[in-house]
Amino acid sequence: MLCSALLYSTLLYSTLLYSTLLYSTLLYSTLLYSTLLYSTLLYSTLLDSSLLYSTLLYHTIPYHTIPYHTIPYHTIPYHTIPYHTILYYTIL
């Protein structure tokens, strides 16, 4: 009688412990999953908005209105111009 009561209480305790561990694991994994999902969505939203902002910013600068041919390159000291710039404008 005592042995069966001890066995029953041990089984009950281990079942409760197992269910508590299972519940906490499920809760932890759910929280982890939702945090990862939220951070992924936040990151993608921020990335989309930054790409959108940079695209809008890029398209609002009127590059064609800059008068490249009016810049007096001969007044700039020769050693301060990068070589590829000199080569580019020499070819032009």
Backbone hydrogen bonds in HBPLUS format (Angstrom, degrees):
<---DONOR---> <-ACCEPTOR-->    atom                        ^
c    i                          cat <-CA-CA->   ^        H-A-AA   ^      H-
h    n   atom  resd res      DA  || num        DHA   H-A  angle D-A-AA Bond
n    s   type  num  typ     dist DA aas  dist angle  dist       angle   num
A0005-ALA N   A0001-MET O   3.03 MM   4  6.23 153.5  2.10 144.9 152.2     1
A0006-LEU N   A0002-LEU O   2.93 MM   4  6.11 156.3  1.98 146.1 152.6     2
A0007-LEU N   A0003-CYS O   2.91 MM   4  6.08 154.6  1.98 143.2 150.6     3
A0008-TYR N   A0004-SER O   2.84 MM   4  5.96 153.8  1.91 141.2 148.8     4
A0009-SER N   A0005-ALA O   2.92 MM   4  6.12 161.3  1.96 146.9 151.6     5
A0010-THR N   A0006-LEU O   2.95 MM   4  6.09 151.4  2.04 142.7 150.8     6
A0011-LEU N   A0007-LEU O   2.92 MM   4  6.12 159.7  1.96 147.7 153.1     7
A0012-LEU N   A0008-TYR O   2.87 MM   4  6.05 156.6  1.93 147.9 155.0     8
A0013-TYR N   A0009-SER O   2.85 MM   4  5.96 158.7  1.90 143.0 149.0     9
A0014-SER N   A0010-THR O   2.87 MM   4  6.06 162.4  1.90 148.6 153.7    10
A0015-THR N   A0011-LEU O   2.89 MM   4  5.97 151.3  1.97 142.8 151.0    11
A0016-LEU N   A0012-LEU O   2.92 MM   4  6.13 158.2  1.96 147.6 153.5    12
A0017-LEU N   A0013-TYR O   2.86 MM   4  6.05 158.0  1.90 147.8 154.6    13
A0018-TYR N   A0014-SER O   2.81 MM   4  5.92 157.7  1.86 142.4 149.0    14
A0019-SER N   A0015-THR O   2.88 MM   4  6.04 162.4  1.91 148.1 153.0    15
A0020-THR N   A0016-LEU O   2.88 MM   4  6.01 151.9  1.95 144.6 152.6    16
A0021-LEU N   A0017-LEU O   2.90 MM   4  6.12 161.1  1.93 149.6 154.7    17
A0022-LEU N   A0018-TYR O   2.83 MM   4  6.00 156.8  1.88 148.3 155.6    18
A0023-TYR N   A0019-SER O   2.84 MM   4  5.93 158.8  1.88 142.3 148.4    19
A0024-SER N   A0020-THR O   2.88 MM   4  6.06 162.4  1.91 149.0 153.9    20
A0025-THR N   A0021-LEU O   2.88 MM   4  5.98 152.2  1.96 143.3 151.4    21
A0026-LEU N   A0022-LEU O   2.89 MM   4  6.09 161.2  1.92 149.6 154.8    22
A0027-LEU N   A0023-TYR O   2.83 MM   4  6.00 156.9  1.89 147.3 154.5    23
A0028-TYR N   A0024-SER O   2.81 MM   4  5.91 159.5  1.85 142.9 148.9    24
A0029-SER N   A0025-THR O   2.84 MM   4  6.01 163.2  1.86 149.6 154.6    25
A0030-THR N   A0026-LEU O   2.87 MM   4  5.95 150.6  1.95 142.2 150.7    26
A0031-LEU N   A0027-LEU O   2.87 MM   4  6.08 160.8  1.91 149.2 154.6    27
A0032-LEU N   A0028-TYR O   2.80 MM   4  5.97 157.5  1.85 148.1 155.2    28
A0033-TYR N   A0029-SER O   2.82 MM   4  5.88 159.3  1.87 141.6 147.8    29
A0034-SER N   A0030-THR O   2.84 MM   4  6.01 163.2  1.87 148.3 153.3    30
A0035-THR N   A0031-LEU O   2.86 MM   4  5.96 150.3  1.95 142.6 151.1    31
A0036-LEU N   A0032-LEU O   2.88 MM   4  6.08 161.9  1.91 150.0 155.0    32
A0037-LEU N   A0033-TYR O   2.81 MM   4  5.98 157.9  1.86 148.8 155.8    33
A0038-TYR N   A0034-SER O   2.83 MM   4  5.91 159.0  1.87 141.4 147.6    34
A0039-SER N   A0035-THR O   2.84 MM   4  6.01 163.5  1.87 149.9 154.6    35
A0040-THR N   A0036-LEU O   2.86 MM   4  5.95 153.2  1.93 143.4 151.2    36
A0041-LEU N   A0037-LEU O   2.89 MM   4  6.10 160.7  1.93 148.6 154.1    37
A0042-LEU N   A0038-TYR O   2.80 MM   4  5.97 156.3  1.86 147.6 155.1    38
A0043-TYR N   A0039-SER O   2.77 MM   4  5.88 160.0  1.81 144.2 150.2    39
A0044-SER N   A0040-THR O   2.86 MM   4  6.03 163.8  1.89 148.9 153.6    40
A0045-THR N   A0041-LEU O   2.87 MM   4  5.97 150.9  1.96 142.3 150.7    41
A0046-LEU N   A0042-LEU O   2.86 MM   4  6.07 161.5  1.89 150.4 155.5    42
A0047-LEU N   A0043-TYR O   2.78 MM   4  5.95 157.1  1.83 148.8 156.1    43
A0048-ASP N   A0044-SER O   2.83 MM   4  5.93 159.7  1.87 142.4 148.3    44
A0049-SER N   A0045-THR O   2.86 MM   4  6.05 160.1  1.90 147.3 153.2    45
A0050-SER N   A0046-LEU O   2.84 MM   4  5.99 154.9  1.90 146.0 153.1    46
A0051-LEU N   A0047-LEU O   2.86 MM   4  6.03 158.1  1.91 148.8 155.2    47
A0052-LEU N   A0048-ASP O   2.82 MM   4  5.96 154.2  1.89 144.8 152.9    48
A0053-TYR N   A0049-SER O   2.80 MM   4  5.94 157.6  1.84 143.5 150.0    49
A0054-SER N   A0050-SER O   2.84 MM   4  6.01 164.0  1.87 147.2 151.7    50
A0055-THR N   A0051-LEU O   2.87 MM   4  5.95 152.2  1.95 141.8 150.1    51
A0056-LEU N   A0052-LEU O   2.84 MM   4  6.04 160.7  1.87 149.6 155.2    52
A0057-LEU N   A0053-TYR O   2.77 MM   4  5.94 159.0  1.81 149.5 156.3    53
A0058-TYR N   A0054-SER O   2.81 MM   4  5.87 156.6  1.87 141.1 148.0    54
A0059-HIS N   A0055-THR O   3.01 MM   4  6.19 154.6  2.08 145.0 151.2    55
A0060-THR N   A0056-LEU O   3.07 MM   4  6.19 119.2  2.46 138.1 152.3    56
A0060-THR N   A0057-LEU O   3.23 MM   3  5.25 147.9  2.34  97.5 106.9    57
A0063-TYR N   A0061-ILE O   2.93 MM   2  5.77 122.0  2.27 114.3  97.6    58
A0065-THR N   A0062-PRO O   3.12 MM   3  5.66 159.2  2.16 112.6 119.0    59
A0066-ILE N   A0063-TYR O   3.27 MM   3  5.73 166.6  2.29 113.3 117.3    60
A0068-TYR N   A0066-ILE O   2.95 MM   2  5.83 118.3  2.35 115.5  98.6    61
A0070-THR N   A0067-PRO O   3.14 MM   3  5.59 157.6  2.19 110.9 117.8    62
A0071-ILE N   A0068-TYR O   3.33 MM   3  5.80 167.9  2.34 113.4 117.0    63
A0073-TYR N   A0071-ILE O   2.93 MM   2  5.84 117.5  2.33 116.7  99.7    64
A0075-THR N   A0072-PRO O   3.13 MM   3  5.71 160.3  2.17 113.9 119.8    65
A0076-ILE N   A0073-TYR O   3.22 MM   3  5.44 154.0  2.29 105.0 112.5    66
A0080-THR N   A0077-PRO O   3.13 MM   3  5.75 158.8  2.18 117.9 124.3    67
A0081-ILE N   A0078-TYR O   3.43 MM   3  5.84 160.4  2.47 109.5 114.7    68
A0085-THR N   A0082-PRO O   3.06 MM   3  5.41 129.3  2.32 105.1 118.4    69
A0086-ILE N   A0082-PRO O   3.18 MM   4  6.58 157.1  2.23 152.6 159.1    70
A0087-LEU N   A0083-TYR O   2.88 MM   4  6.14 165.7  1.90 156.3 160.4    71
A0088-TYR N   A0084-HIS O   2.88 MM   4  5.93 152.9  1.96 135.7 143.6    72
A0089-TYR N   A0085-THR O   2.93 MM   4  6.15 169.7  1.94 154.2 156.1    73
A0090-THR N   A0086-ILE O   2.80 MM   4  5.86 135.6  1.99 143.3 156.1    74
A0091-ILE N   A0087-LEU O   3.03 MM   4  6.19 153.1  2.11 144.8 150.6    75
A0092-LEU N   A0088-TYR O   3.12 MM   4  6.44 151.0  2.21 141.7 149.9    76
